[in-house]
Amino acid sequence: MLVLTRHANQSIMIGTDVVVTVLEVRGDQVRLGITAPRSVDVHREEIFVTLQKAKESS
């Protein structure tokens, strides 16, 4: 796992076309903005797991 420190309004790049930007840090919550091509699915982990389980059961 890569661990990075970023402040609000700073970003990281994933590959050449995905940008993750820290929008706000408030207490123990961090708001992130993700810019990615429409061909890249972006989900919260719990939603992703639910979708995978639904695929497996069908």
PLY file of the C-alpha trace (Angstrom):
ply
format ascii 1.0
element vertex 58
property float x
property float y
property float z
element edge 57
property int vertex1
property int vertex2
end_header
0.00 0.00 0.00
1.24 3.45 -0.92
0.54 6.04 1.78
0.57 9.72 0.80
-0.06 12.91 2.70
-2.13 15.55 0.89
-3.84 18.75 1.95
-7.15 20.17 0.74
-7.09 21.02 -2.98
-4.08 18.77 -3.62
-4.34 15.78 -5.96
-2.75 12.48 -6.85
-2.66 10.87 -10.29
-3.50 7.22 -10.92
-2.13 6.30 -14.30
-2.51 9.09 -16.84
-6.24 9.67 -16.70
-7.51 9.33 -13.11
-7.13 12.24 -10.70
-8.06 12.01 -7.00
-8.36 15.40 -5.30
-8.75 16.08 -1.58
-11.69 18.47 -1.41
-12.07 18.85 2.34
-10.79 17.44 5.61
-13.18 17.78 8.54
-12.39 15.89 11.73
-12.05 12.21 10.84
-13.74 12.57 7.44
-12.08 13.31 4.13
-14.04 14.35 1.02
-12.46 13.23 -2.23
-13.21 14.21 -5.80
-12.39 11.70 -8.51
-11.99 12.59 -12.16
-11.90 9.57 -14.46
-12.96 8.68 -17.99
-16.52 7.37 -18.34
-15.06 3.98 -19.23
-13.64 3.63 -15.69
-16.11 2.48 -13.03
-15.70 4.30 -9.70
-17.54 2.92 -6.66
-17.24 3.02 -2.89
-15.78 -0.28 -1.71
-18.99 -1.49 -0.04
-20.96 -0.86 -3.25
-18.31 -2.62 -5.32
-18.47 -5.70 -3.05
-22.28 -5.75 -3.29
-22.12 -5.56 -7.09
-19.54 -8.37 -7.23
-21.68 -10.62 -5.02
-24.72 -9.93 -7.20
-22.71 -10.88 -10.32
-21.53 -14.12 -8.70
-25.02 -15.15 -7.64
-26.61 -14.59 -11.07
0 1
1 2
2 3
3 4
4 5
5 6
6 7
7 8
8 9
9 10
10 11
11 12
12 13
13 14
14 15
15 16
16 17
17 18
18 19
19 20
20 21
21 22
22 23
23 24
24 25
25 26
26 27
27 28
28 29
29 30
30 31
31 32
32 33
33 34
34 35
35 36
36 37
37 38
38 39
39 40
40 41
41 42
42 43
43 44
44 45
45 46
46 47
47 48
48 49
49 50
50 51
51 52
52 53
53 54
54 55
55 56
56 57
